[in-house]
Amino acid sequence: MHVLDALGNPVRRAILSELRAGPLSVGEIAAGLPVSRPAVSRHLRVLEDAGLVQAREEGTRNVYSVRMHGFASVREFVDEFWDTALARIEELARR
Amino acid sequence: MMVKSVTLPLTPIAAFELFTQKASEWWPKDRRHSGDSDSEIFMLPSGRFYERARSGHEVELGHVQAWDQPNRILLDFFVATSPERPTEVEVTFAAQEGGTHVTVIHRPKPSSADLWSARAPLYAQSWDLALAAMARAAA
């Protein structure tokens, strides 16, 4: 899932907001949100797949933190966008 | 500022029409904000620049600032940021031997300058603002 799609969900944005203050366990994250712990785990998986958070084992629990380099800048976003778009435009023009 | 270009084996008018009328065909499928990868994308001389999902749901992608067919089109672009803080896309179509040289210049505007190259601040400092468009699209 793309970064911006992963962010297109209010619960996931709330999780990232909590993690901006520092690493937290699933239980700590769930305590601050009106959703169940399994739901938080599911959202964390989406965020992890998108490269936005990383998990670290600490004893018996997983601690999550924000993975800063998972965030694309606007410039990086548009750079990739136009590379894909122009390749497609070239293909259409040659038909 | 980001500059990219491509030479197409078309006249400037045909290249301009491909860019504006066939946006649904070249716009990356994984960058559709209506949530429908087969949505239609419209860029109109009237100024409207939007996406319409097959469900009929519409999302504004920006605004056409200048429509100088067949030489140039200037767009306010909401996609990477938000309607409150657009970036700007200028596309020029110049005849050259063998076709048309299409140049895309994508740059921040004063309101989006701070979002342009910063990675974390794009979401950390302007969290709600930058994501408003995406949240609406995902709703």
gemmi code that builds the backbone of each chain (N, CA, C; Angstrom):
import gemmi

chains = {
    "A": [
        ("MET", (0.847, -1.214, 0.000), (0.000, 0.000, 0.000), (0.873, 1.251, 0.000)),
        ("HIS", (0.451, 2.221, -0.793), (1.242, 3.440, -0.872), (1.092, 4.277, 0.398)),
        ("VAL", (2.132, 5.057, 0.666), (2.156, 5.907, 1.856), (0.892, 6.751, 1.997)),
        ("LEU", (0.509, 7.397, 0.903), (-0.641, 8.303, 1.013), (-1.953, 7.539, 1.230)),
        ("ASP", (-2.018, 6.321, 0.716), (-3.218, 5.508, 0.951), (-3.246, 5.031, 2.397)),
        ("ALA", (-2.068, 4.656, 2.888), (-1.988, 4.215, 4.288), (-2.426, 5.346, 5.215)),
        ("LEU", (-2.163, 6.570, 4.789), (-2.502, 7.726, 5.608), (-3.948, 8.183, 5.420)),
        ("GLY", (-4.644, 7.571, 4.458), (-6.021, 7.992, 4.172), (-7.020, 7.379, 5.152)),
        ("ASN", (-6.614, 7.169, 6.375), (-7.494, 6.570, 7.384), (-7.265, 7.291, 8.711)),
        ("PRO", (-8.340, 7.773, 9.345), (-8.177, 8.593, 10.549), (-7.520, 7.854, 11.714)),
        ("VAL", (-7.798, 6.551, 11.842), (-7.187, 5.804, 12.955), (-5.676, 5.701, 12.743)),
        ("ARG", (-5.281, 5.451, 11.510), (-3.841, 5.329, 11.254), (-3.136, 6.669, 11.442)),
        ("ARG", (-3.828, 7.756, 11.070), (-3.206, 9.072, 11.307), (-3.106, 9.336, 12.806)),
        ("ALA", (-4.120, 8.888, 13.562), (-4.084, 9.071, 15.019), (-2.950, 8.259, 15.641)),
        ("ILE", (-2.738, 7.049, 15.118), (-1.643, 6.208, 15.636), (-0.301, 6.913, 15.387)),
        ("LEU", (-0.138, 7.432, 14.181), (1.125, 8.119, 13.873), (1.296, 9.358, 14.746)),
        ("SER", (0.188, 10.045, 15.015), (0.281, 11.225, 15.883), (0.786, 10.824, 17.265)),
        ("GLU", (0.268, 9.700, 17.784), (0.722, 9.233, 19.101), (2.200, 8.858, 19.074)),
        ("LEU", (2.607, 8.223, 17.968), (3.995, 7.751, 17.893), (4.997, 8.882, 17.676)),
        ("ARG", (4.491, 10.039, 17.256), (5.418, 11.166, 17.049), (6.078, 11.575, 18.361)),
        ("ALA", (5.392, 11.288, 19.474), (5.951, 11.660, 20.781), (7.010, 10.661, 21.240)),
        ("GLY", (7.030, 9.482, 20.638), (8.010, 8.476, 21.040), (7.465, 7.080, 20.836)),
        ("PRO", (8.339, 6.071, 20.907), (7.926, 4.683, 20.682), (6.899, 4.215, 21.713)),
        ("LEU", (5.948, 3.378, 21.270), (4.893, 2.857, 22.141), (4.602, 1.400, 21.779)),
        ("SER", (4.109, 0.671, 22.768), (3.672, -0.699, 22.499), (2.248, -0.665, 21.952)),
        ("VAL", (1.786, -1.802, 21.421), (0.422, -1.886, 20.883), (-0.591, -1.509, 21.964)),
        ("GLY", (-0.375, -2.030, 23.172), (-1.300, -1.754, 24.277), (-1.347, -0.274, 24.617)),
        ("GLU", (-0.194, 0.364, 24.620), (-0.133, 1.803, 24.926), (-0.841, 2.621, 23.844)),
        ("ILE", (-0.656, 2.208, 22.607), (-1.327, 2.912, 21.509), (-2.845, 2.748, 21.635)),
        ("ALA", (-3.271, 1.492, 21.864), (-4.703, 1.200, 21.947), (-5.364, 1.943, 23.109)),
        ("ALA", (-4.606, 2.137, 24.197), (-5.158, 2.817, 25.374), (-5.570, 4.253, 25.054)),
        ("GLY", (-4.908, 4.858, 24.090), (-5.199, 6.252, 23.757), (-6.210, 6.419, 22.639)),
        ("LEU", (-6.739, 5.308, 22.149), (-7.641, 5.385, 20.987), (-8.943, 4.624, 21.233)),
        ("PRO", (-10.014, 5.073, 20.627), (-11.312, 4.402, 20.830), (-11.490, 3.183, 19.926)),
        ("VAL", (-10.421, 2.410, 19.744), (-10.535, 1.185, 18.938), (-9.871, 0.036, 19.688)),
        ("SER", (-10.241, -1.171, 19.305), (-9.730, -2.351, 20.012), (-8.256, -2.585, 19.705)),
        ("ARG", (-7.643, -3.361, 20.570), (-6.239, -3.692, 20.386), (-5.990, -4.475, 19.085)),
        ("PRO", (-6.838, -5.469, 18.757), (-6.635, -6.164, 17.463), (-6.738, -5.203, 16.273)),
        ("ALA", (-7.656, -4.229, 16.390), (-7.793, -3.245, 15.298), (-6.519, -2.411, 15.187)),
        ("VAL", (-5.965, -2.022, 16.332), (-4.714, -1.259, 16.314), (-3.611, -2.087, 15.658)),
        ("SER", (-3.549, -3.366, 15.989), (-2.538, -4.248, 15.385), (-2.685, -4.302, 13.872)),
        ("ARG", (-3.933, -4.370, 13.419), (-4.161, -4.406, 11.959), (-3.687, -3.119, 11.304)),
        ("HIS", (-4.028, -1.980, 11.923), (-3.599, -0.696, 11.362), (-2.077, -0.573, 11.388)),
        ("LEU", (-1.463, -1.089, 12.454), (-0.001, -1.033, 12.541), (0.645, -1.848, 11.416)),
        ("ARG", (0.021, -2.960, 11.072), (0.557, -3.773, 9.970), (0.526, -2.998, 8.664)),
        ("VAL", (-0.581, -2.278, 8.432), (-0.687, -1.463, 7.210), (0.405, -0.391, 7.206)),
        ("LEU", (0.567, 0.259, 8.351), (1.581, 1.323, 8.449), (2.989, 0.758, 8.267)),
        ("GLU", (3.203, -0.444, 8.783), (4.516, -1.068, 8.658), (4.776, -1.450, 7.195)),
        ("ASP", (3.751, -1.989, 6.533), (3.890, -2.353, 5.118), (4.195, -1.134, 4.260)),
        ("ALA", (3.626, 0.006, 4.645), (3.851, 1.239, 3.881), (5.189, 1.881, 4.257)),
        ("GLY", (5.882, 1.284, 5.199), (7.192, 1.818, 5.571), (7.127, 3.010, 6.502)),
        ("LEU", (5.969, 3.222, 7.140), (5.810, 4.416, 7.975), (6.181, 4.172, 9.438)),
        ("VAL", (6.047, 2.930, 9.877), (6.458, 2.617, 11.253), (7.339, 1.366, 11.224)),
        ("GLN", (8.101, 1.201, 12.288), (8.903, -0.010, 12.423), (8.671, -0.597, 13.808)),
        ("ALA", (8.781, -1.917, 13.891), (8.562, -2.606, 15.166), (9.894, -3.119, 15.701)),
        ("ARG", (9.980, -3.117, 17.020), (11.191, -3.633, 17.670), (10.716, -4.499, 18.833)),
        ("GLU", (11.299, -5.681, 18.942), (10.909, -6.549, 20.057), (11.594, -6.091, 21.324)),
        ("GLU", (10.789, -5.934, 22.358), (11.339, -5.511, 23.647), (10.773, -6.481, 24.676)),
        ("GLY", (11.555, -7.508, 25.037), (11.030, -8.551, 25.920), (9.931, -9.297, 25.193)),
        ("THR", (8.745, -9.294, 25.792), (7.643, -10.040, 25.188), (6.728, -9.159, 24.359)),
        ("ARG", (7.032, -7.867, 24.259), (6.127, -6.994, 23.517), (6.840, -6.317, 22.347)),
        ("ASN", (6.016, -5.917, 21.373), (6.535, -5.176, 20.228), (6.353, -3.694, 20.477)),
        ("VAL", (7.427, -2.944, 20.267), (7.344, -1.501, 20.433), (7.468, -0.869, 19.047)),
        ("TYR", (6.510, 0.033, 18.786), (6.474, 0.666, 17.465), (7.003, 2.095, 17.517)),
        ("SER", (7.682, 2.483, 16.436), (8.132, 3.874, 16.335), (7.963, 4.348, 14.897)),
        ("VAL", (7.953, 5.652, 14.726), (7.799, 6.241, 13.397), (9.100, 6.046, 12.627)),
        ("ARG", (8.961, 5.657, 11.384), (10.126, 5.470, 10.528), (10.203, 6.691, 9.605)),
        ("MET", (11.005, 7.653, 10.048), (11.010, 8.943, 9.358), (11.294, 8.844, 7.862)),
        ("HIS", (12.243, 7.985, 7.474), (12.553, 7.965, 6.042), (11.485, 7.249, 5.231)),
        ("GLY", (10.414, 6.791, 5.877), (9.282, 6.257, 5.143), (8.386, 7.357, 4.604)),
        ("PHE", (8.642, 8.577, 5.032), (7.828, 9.707, 4.600), (8.410, 10.310, 3.329)),
        ("ALA", (7.606, 10.372, 2.311), (8.070, 10.993, 1.074), (7.828, 12.485, 1.150)),
        ("SER", (8.717, 13.258, 0.566), (8.444, 14.687, 0.438), (7.529, 14.874, -0.761)),
        ("VAL", (6.943, 16.047, -0.875), (6.102, 16.356, -2.028), (6.924, 16.216, -3.306)),
        ("ARG", (8.170, 16.685, -3.245), (9.008, 16.620, -4.423), (9.225, 15.167, -4.870)),
        ("GLU", (9.477, 14.287, -3.918), (9.676, 12.874, -4.266), (8.397, 12.273, -4.842)),
        ("PHE", (7.287, 12.664, -4.247), (5.997, 12.167, -4.722), (5.767, 12.569, -6.186)),
        ("VAL", (5.965, 13.844, -6.498), (5.674, 14.295, -7.864), (6.718, 13.782, -8.854)),
        ("ASP", (7.938, 13.601, -8.375), (8.997, 13.079, -9.232), (8.594, 11.692, -9.758)),
        ("GLU", (8.167, 10.850, -8.858), (7.748, 9.505, -9.211), (6.485, 9.548, -10.075)),
        ("PHE", (5.580, 10.441, -9.693), (4.327, 10.601, -10.433), (4.595, 10.901, -11.914)),
        ("TRP", (5.461, 11.900, -12.170), (5.684, 12.312, -13.561), (6.528, 11.313, -14.345)),
        ("ASP", (7.429, 10.606, -13.684), (8.176, 9.553, -14.391), (7.198, 8.520, -14.948)),
        ("THR", (6.264, 8.103, -14.106), (5.274, 7.110, -14.524), (4.358, 7.685, -15.593)),
        ("ALA", (3.898, 8.926, -15.352), (2.945, 9.555, -16.276), (3.565, 9.790, -17.652)),
        ("LEU", (4.791, 10.318, -17.696), (5.400, 10.625, -18.997), (5.730, 9.352, -19.787)),
        ("ALA", (6.103, 8.303, -19.077), (6.368, 7.030, -19.768), (5.080, 6.543, -20.443)),
        ("ARG", (3.979, 6.727, -19.741), (2.683, 6.297, -20.273), (2.246, 7.201, -21.439)),
        ("ILE", (2.495, 8.497, -21.318), (2.142, 9.441, -22.385), (2.923, 9.095, -23.657)),
        ("GLU", (4.194, 8.752, -23.485), (5.031, 8.389, -24.628), (4.474, 7.136, -25.319)),
        ("GLU", (4.065, 6.189, -24.488), (3.506, 4.945, -24.997), (2.217, 5.222, -25.790)),
        ("LEU", (1.359, 6.081, -25.242), (0.090, 6.410, -25.913), (0.351, 7.131, -27.232)),
        ("ALA", (1.376, 8.000, -27.242), (1.669, 8.787, -28.439), (2.189, 7.909, -29.574)),
        ("ARG", (2.790, 6.793, -29.218), (3.378, 5.921, -30.244), (2.397, 4.887, -30.783)),
        ("ARG", (1.203, 4.893, -30.272), (0.219, 3.913, -30.747), (-0.208, 4.176, -32.165)),
    ],
    "B": [
        ("MET", (12.144, 23.055, -7.655), (11.506, 22.893, -8.962), (11.929, 21.564, -9.575)),
        ("MET", (10.986, 20.923, -10.256), (11.298, 19.663, -10.923), (10.947, 19.797, -12.400)),
        ("VAL", (11.866, 19.430, -13.269), (11.630, 19.550, -14.712), (11.813, 18.188, -15.365)),
        ("LYS", (10.837, 17.805, -16.150), (10.945, 16.554, -16.907), (10.420, 16.799, -18.315)),
        ("SER", (10.969, 16.071, -19.281), (10.470, 16.289, -20.632), (10.503, 15.001, -21.436)),
        ("VAL", (9.742, 15.051, -22.502), (9.650, 13.895, -23.387), (9.339, 14.430, -24.785)),
        ("THR", (9.839, 13.754, -25.818), (9.497, 14.162, -27.181), (8.522, 13.149, -27.750)),
        ("LEU", (7.403, 13.661, -28.240), (6.359, 12.785, -28.764), (6.266, 12.923, -30.284)),
        ("PRO", (6.001, 11.832, -30.998), (5.874, 11.890, -32.453), (4.493, 12.404, -32.859)),
        ("LEU", (4.159, 13.573, -32.357), (2.830, 14.162, -32.584), (2.993, 15.649, -32.861)),
        ("THR", (1.968, 16.252, -33.444), (1.965, 17.712, -33.586), (1.682, 18.295, -32.197)),
        ("PRO", (2.008, 19.577, -31.963), (1.691, 20.167, -30.656), (0.216, 20.054, -30.303)),
        ("ILE", (-0.679, 20.245, -31.263), (-2.107, 20.169, -30.944), (-2.486, 18.744, -30.508)),
        ("ALA", (-1.910, 17.751, -31.188), (-2.224, 16.360, -30.815), (-1.621, 16.025, -29.443)),
        ("ALA", (-0.441, 16.551, -29.170), (0.200, 16.306, -27.871), (-0.600, 16.978, -26.761)),
        ("PHE", (-1.065, 18.200, -27.036), (-1.877, 18.933, -26.055), (-3.175, 18.173, -25.776)),
        ("GLU", (-3.770, 17.649, -26.835), (-5.025, 16.900, -26.668), (-4.807, 15.589, -25.923)),
        ("LEU", (-3.677, 14.957, -26.198), (-3.372, 13.716, -25.484), (-3.252, 14.018, -23.985)),
        ("PHE", (-2.538, 15.094, -23.668), (-2.334, 15.436, -22.257), (-3.643, 15.786, -21.563)),
        ("THR", (-4.464, 16.578, -22.227), (-5.667, 17.080, -21.559), (-6.871, 16.147, -21.676)),
        ("GLN", (-7.043, 15.537, -22.856), (-8.254, 14.730, -23.058), (-8.078, 13.256, -22.705)),
        ("LYS", (-6.821, 12.822, -22.645), (-6.605, 11.402, -22.321), (-5.924, 11.243, -20.976)),
        ("ALA", (-6.181, 12.184, -20.094), (-5.571, 12.115, -18.756), (-5.957, 10.817, -18.045)),
        ("SER", (-7.180, 10.345, -18.322), (-7.621, 9.096, -17.677), (-6.715, 7.930, -18.067)),
        ("GLU", (-6.105, 8.049, -19.266), (-5.269, 6.945, -19.750), (-3.829, 7.040, -19.276)),
        ("TRP", (-3.340, 8.254, -19.029), (-1.927, 8.331, -18.617), (-1.734, 8.545, -17.115)),
        ("TRP", (-2.769, 8.996, -16.430), (-2.616, 9.252, -14.997), (-2.362, 7.914, -14.291)),
        ("PRO", (-1.284, 7.813, -13.526), (-0.969, 6.527, -12.890), (-2.171, 5.941, -12.131)),
        ("LYS", (-2.426, 4.653, -12.386), (-3.585, 3.976, -11.780), (-3.508, 3.948, -10.253)),
        ("ASP", (-2.286, 3.911, -9.738), (-2.152, 3.832, -8.280), (-2.088, 5.220, -7.644)),
        ("ARG", (-2.401, 6.244, -8.425), (-2.448, 7.600, -7.885), (-3.834, 8.204, -8.075)),
        ("ARG", (-4.847, 7.334, -8.062), (-6.223, 7.815, -8.181), (-6.726, 8.102, -6.784)),
        ("HIS", (-7.283, 9.260, -6.576), (-7.665, 9.622, -5.222), (-9.125, 9.374, -4.906)),
        ("SER", (-9.882, 8.928, -5.902), (-11.279, 8.591, -5.639), (-11.368, 7.179, -5.075)),
        ("GLY", (-10.266, 6.440, -5.126), (-10.292, 5.062, -4.669), (-10.686, 4.103, -5.790)),
        ("ASP", (-10.933, 4.637, -6.976), (-11.298, 3.807, -8.126), (-10.185, 3.936, -9.175)),
        ("SER", (-9.459, 2.848, -9.417), (-8.326, 2.936, -10.344), (-8.788, 3.104, -11.794)),
        ("ASP", (-10.084, 2.918, -12.051), (-10.612, 3.149, -13.395), (-11.462, 4.420, -13.454)),
        ("SER", (-11.147, 5.344, -12.591), (-11.861, 6.624, -12.600), (-11.526, 7.393, -13.876)),
        ("GLU", (-12.327, 8.447, -14.139), (-12.056, 9.326, -15.283), (-11.469, 10.629, -14.766)),
        ("ILE", (-10.503, 11.170, -15.510), (-9.874, 12.420, -15.089), (-10.161, 13.502, -16.125)),
        ("PHE", (-10.625, 14.628, -15.646), (-11.023, 15.719, -16.534), (-10.177, 16.955, -16.280)),
        ("MET", (-9.680, 17.527, -17.361), (-8.943, 18.784, -17.325), (-9.642, 19.656, -18.358)),
        ("LEU", (-10.334, 20.670, -17.904), (-11.202, 21.404, -18.813), (-10.806, 22.867, -18.972)),
        ("PRO", (-11.054, 23.431, -20.179), (-10.731, 24.846, -20.402), (-11.477, 25.762, -19.424)),
        ("SER", (-12.597, 25.288, -18.913), (-13.374, 26.100, -17.963), (-12.629, 26.295, -16.652)),
        ("GLY", (-11.621, 25.440, -16.402), (-10.861, 25.566, -15.164), (-10.974, 24.354, -14.272)),
        ("ARG", (-12.016, 23.566, -14.488), (-12.155, 22.396, -13.607), (-11.154, 21.312, -13.963)),
        ("PHE", (-10.599, 20.707, -12.925), (-9.593, 19.649, -13.050), (-9.930, 18.669, -11.939)),
        ("TYR", (-10.578, 17.564, -12.322), (-11.094, 16.664, -11.297), (-11.130, 15.216, -11.759)),
        ("GLU", (-11.418, 14.366, -10.807), (-11.495, 12.935, -11.046), (-12.903, 12.472, -10.707)),
        ("ARG", (-13.460, 11.579, -11.533), (-14.780, 11.038, -11.233), (-14.718, 9.510, -11.229)),
        ("ALA", (-15.048, 8.937, -10.076), (-15.066, 7.479, -9.946), (-16.273, 6.931, -10.691)),
        ("ARG", (-16.259, 5.626, -10.962), (-17.409, 5.026, -11.652), (-18.677, 5.146, -10.817)),
        ("SER", (-18.512, 5.312, -9.500), (-19.681, 5.480, -8.622), (-20.300, 6.870, -8.775)),
        ("GLY", (-19.560, 7.770, -9.464), (-20.049, 9.136, -9.603), (-19.387, 10.100, -8.632)),
        ("HIS", (-18.675, 9.544, -7.644), (-17.984, 10.375, -6.649), (-16.885, 11.207, -7.334)),
        ("GLU", (-16.863, 12.500, -7.031), (-15.883, 13.384, -7.666), (-14.902, 13.954, -6.660)),
        ("VAL", (-13.652, 14.068, -7.084), (-12.594, 14.639, -6.252), (-11.876, 15.706, -7.076)),
        ("GLU", (-11.751, 16.897, -6.528), (-11.016, 17.950, -7.242), (-9.526, 17.644, -7.165)),
        ("LEU", (-8.862, 17.634, -8.298), (-7.421, 17.352, -8.323), (-6.600, 18.631, -8.401)),
        ("GLY", (-7.275, 19.717, -8.718), (-6.577, 20.981, -8.857), (-7.455, 21.973, -9.577)),
        ("HIS", (-6.810, 22.887, -10.303), (-7.545, 23.910, -11.022), (-6.705, 24.339, -12.227)),
        ("VAL", (-7.364, 24.517, -13.372), (-6.635, 24.980, -14.557), (-6.494, 26.492, -14.476)),
        ("GLN", (-5.268, 26.958, -14.358), (-5.008, 28.405, -14.268), (-4.909, 29.046, -15.650)),
        ("ALA", (-4.305, 28.311, -16.583), (-4.156, 28.849, -17.940), (-4.279, 27.708, -18.937)),
        ("TRP", (-5.028, 27.961, -19.981), (-5.275, 26.956, -21.026), (-4.913, 27.612, -22.349)),
        ("ASP", (-3.657, 27.534, -22.740), (-3.193, 28.173, -23.973), (-2.966, 27.102, -25.030)),
        ("GLN", (-4.049, 26.527, -25.485), (-3.965, 25.469, -26.482), (-3.345, 26.022, -27.759)),
        ("PRO", (-2.373, 25.383, -28.389), (-1.757, 24.098, -28.031), (-0.366, 24.257, -27.394)),
        ("ASN", (-0.092, 25.434, -26.840), (1.277, 25.686, -26.393), (1.570, 25.384, -24.930)),
        ("ARG", (0.556, 25.593, -24.083), (0.877, 25.573, -22.655), (-0.372, 25.364, -21.822)),
        ("ILE", (-0.199, 24.671, -20.705), (-1.281, 24.570, -19.731), (-0.650, 24.748, -18.355)),
        ("LEU", (-1.340, 25.492, -17.495), (-0.826, 25.762, -16.154), (-1.877, 25.287, -15.153)),
        ("LEU", (-1.436, 24.409, -14.251), (-2.376, 23.809, -13.303), (-1.979, 24.090, -11.857)),
        ("ASP", (-2.971, 24.372, -11.048), (-2.781, 24.257, -9.606), (-3.022, 22.783, -9.339)),
        ("PHE", (-2.167, 22.177, -8.528), (-2.173, 20.732, -8.346), (-2.347, 20.436, -6.863)),
        ("PHE", (-3.498, 19.801, -6.529), (-3.781, 19.540, -5.108), (-3.271, 18.171, -4.652)),
        ("VAL", (-2.957, 17.331, -5.622), (-2.762, 15.917, -5.342), (-1.694, 15.592, -4.291)),
        ("ALA", (-0.544, 16.230, -4.395), (0.531, 15.868, -3.466), (0.396, 16.567, -2.112)),
        ("THR", (-0.428, 17.605, -2.053), (-0.552, 18.348, -0.794), (-2.024, 18.492, -0.410)),
        ("SER", (-2.607, 19.648, -0.664), (-4.007, 19.875, -0.315), (-4.495, 21.092, -1.095)),
        ("PRO", (-5.831, 21.262, -1.192), (-6.341, 22.429, -1.914), (-5.883, 23.758, -1.291)),
        ("GLU", (-5.640, 23.732, 0.001), (-5.212, 24.971, 0.669), (-3.765, 25.320, 0.325)),
        ("ARG", (-2.983, 24.303, 0.002), (-1.568, 24.535, -0.254), (-1.150, 23.832, -1.543)),
        ("PRO", (-1.666, 24.289, -2.689), (-1.366, 23.587, -3.933), (0.084, 23.765, -4.381)),
        ("THR", (0.542, 22.828, -5.197), (1.771, 23.038, -5.951), (1.325, 23.445, -7.353)),
        ("GLU", (2.273, 23.682, -8.246), (1.918, 24.199, -9.565), (2.609, 23.392, -10.653)),
        ("VAL", (1.861, 23.077, -11.695), (2.401, 22.312, -12.822), (2.238, 23.129, -14.095)),
        ("GLU", (3.348, 23.341, -14.790), (3.283, 24.040, -16.076), (3.776, 23.073, -17.145)),
        ("VAL", (2.949, 22.856, -18.150), (3.321, 21.939, -19.224), (3.370, 22.731, -20.515)),
        ("THR", (4.497, 22.644, -21.231), (4.612, 23.356, -22.508), (4.787, 22.342, -23.634)),
        ("PHE", (4.284, 22.734, -24.795), (4.304, 21.878, -25.971), (4.988, 22.654, -27.089)),
        ("ALA", (6.209, 22.259, -27.458), (6.968, 23.003, -28.468), (7.267, 22.116, -29.661)),
        ("ALA", (6.895, 22.615, -30.860), (7.160, 21.856, -32.081), (8.666, 21.743, -32.263)),
        ("GLN", (9.106, 20.571, -32.622), (10.509, 20.397, -32.977), (10.568, 19.328, -34.043)),
        ("GLU", (11.723, 19.147, -34.649), (11.835, 18.193, -35.732), (11.387, 16.813, -35.235)),
        ("GLY", (10.483, 16.224, -35.949), (10.045, 14.880, -35.587), (8.925, 14.837, -34.574)),
        ("GLY", (8.450, 15.979, -34.139), (7.330, 15.935, -33.205), (7.214, 17.128, -32.290)),
        ("THR", (6.887, 16.846, -31.054), (6.652, 17.908, -30.079), (7.404, 17.601, -28.792)),
        ("HIS", (8.111, 18.601, -28.316), (8.830, 18.453, -27.063), (7.900, 18.917, -25.940)),
        ("VAL", (7.572, 17.992, -25.053), (6.668, 18.297, -23.938), (7.518, 18.435, -22.683)),
        ("THR", (7.399, 19.577, -22.028), (8.167, 19.813, -20.809), (7.204, 20.013, -19.640)),
        ("VAL", (7.431, 19.280, -18.582), (6.622, 19.422, -17.360), (7.486, 20.086, -16.296)),
        ("ILE", (7.026, 21.217, -15.821), (7.715, 21.884, -14.708), (6.773, 21.821, -13.512)),
        ("HIS", (7.232, 21.210, -12.452), (6.401, 21.098, -11.251), (7.130, 21.819, -10.131)),
        ("ARG", (6.465, 22.779, -9.538), (7.132, 23.586, -8.511), (6.165, 23.914, -7.378)),
        ("PRO", (6.739, 24.202, -6.216), (5.878, 24.611, -5.106), (5.403, 26.037, -5.317)),
        ("LYS", (4.314, 26.405, -4.673), (3.876, 27.790, -4.623), (4.278, 28.301, -3.237)),
        ("PRO", (4.175, 29.601, -2.999), (4.602, 30.087, -1.673), (3.955, 29.320, -0.513)),
        ("SER", (2.667, 28.956, -0.666), (1.984, 28.276, 0.436), (2.437, 26.832, 0.620)),
        ("SER", (3.069, 26.249, -0.397), (3.491, 24.856, -0.276), (5.009, 24.713, -0.265)),
        ("ALA", (5.714, 25.846, -0.245), (7.180, 25.814, -0.322), (7.786, 24.969, 0.796)),
        ("ASP", (7.232, 25.074, 1.991), (7.821, 24.336, 3.118), (7.546, 22.837, 3.041)),
        ("LEU", (6.566, 22.450, 2.218), (6.248, 21.026, 2.099), (7.082, 20.352, 1.005)),
        ("TRP", (7.690, 21.159, 0.154), (8.283, 20.648, -1.075), (9.384, 19.619, -0.853)),
        ("SER", (10.381, 19.962, -0.076), (11.520, 19.046, 0.034), (11.647, 18.384, 1.397)),
        ("ALA", (10.885, 18.862, 2.367), (10.987, 18.285, 3.701), (10.219, 16.970, 3.771)),
        ("ARG", (10.809, 15.972, 4.348), (10.141, 14.661, 4.410), (9.211, 14.595, 5.611)),
        ("ALA", (9.757, 14.615, 6.800), (8.900, 14.531, 7.977), (7.936, 15.713, 8.082)),
        ("PRO", (8.420, 16.952, 7.890), (7.521, 18.100, 8.053), (6.298, 18.068, 7.138)),
        ("LEU", (6.399, 17.366, 6.011), (5.223, 17.292, 5.132), (4.020, 16.794, 5.926)),
        ("TYR", (4.255, 15.812, 6.786), (3.155, 15.276, 7.565), (3.171, 15.742, 9.014)),
        ("ALA", (4.334, 15.980, 9.546), (4.419, 16.298, 10.967), (3.960, 17.720, 11.275)),
        ("GLN", (4.384, 18.701, 10.460), (4.026, 20.089, 10.733), (2.681, 20.461, 10.141)),
        ("SER", (2.325, 19.806, 9.064), (1.103, 20.199, 8.366), (0.186, 19.006, 8.230)),
        ("TRP", (0.215, 18.221, 9.267), (-0.464, 16.934, 9.260), (-1.871, 16.973, 8.664)),
        ("ASP", (-2.757, 17.654, 9.319), (-4.154, 17.637, 8.874), (-4.344, 18.291, 7.519)),
        ("LEU", (-3.634, 19.386, 7.334), (-3.751, 20.150, 6.097), (-3.343, 19.324, 4.901)),
        ("ALA", (-2.145, 18.747, 5.000), (-1.595, 18.008, 3.857), (-2.409, 16.758, 3.556)),
        ("LEU", (-3.099, 16.248, 4.544), (-3.811, 15.004, 4.330), (-5.301, 15.174, 4.111)),
        ("ALA", (-5.756, 16.395, 4.161), (-7.203, 16.624, 4.025), (-7.741, 16.058, 2.718)),
        ("ALA", (-7.002, 16.291, 1.645), (-7.471, 15.827, 0.343), (-7.511, 14.301, 0.291)),
        ("MET", (-6.494, 13.687, 0.885), (-6.432, 12.225, 0.855), (-7.552, 11.626, 1.702)),
        ("ALA", (-7.798, 12.235, 2.840), (-8.833, 11.724, 3.741), (-10.191, 11.807, 3.060)),
        ("ARG", (-10.439, 12.910, 2.365), (-11.714, 13.068, 1.664), (-11.829, 12.010, 0.577)),
        ("ALA", (-10.697, 11.796, -0.121), (-10.716, 10.817, -1.207), (-10.973, 9.422, -0.680)),
        ("ALA", (-10.465, 9.155, 0.507), (-10.585, 7.799, 1.045), (-11.953, 7.581, 1.711)),
        ("ALA", (-12.653, 8.663, 1.989), (-13.926, 8.564, 2.728), (-15.004, 7.892, 1.879)),
    ],
}
model = gemmi.Model(1)
for chain_id, residues in chains.items():
    chain = gemmi.Chain(chain_id)
    for i, (resn, *xyz) in enumerate(residues, 1):
        res = gemmi.Residue()
        res.name, res.seqid = resn, gemmi.SeqId(i, " ")
        for name, pos in zip(("N", "CA", "C"), xyz):
            atom = gemmi.Atom()
            atom.name, atom.element = name, gemmi.Element(name[0])
            atom.pos, atom.b_iso = gemmi.Position(*pos), 0.0
            res.add_atom(atom)
        chain.add_residue(res)
    model.add_chain(chain)
structure = gemmi.Structure()
structure.add_model(model)
structure.setup_entities()
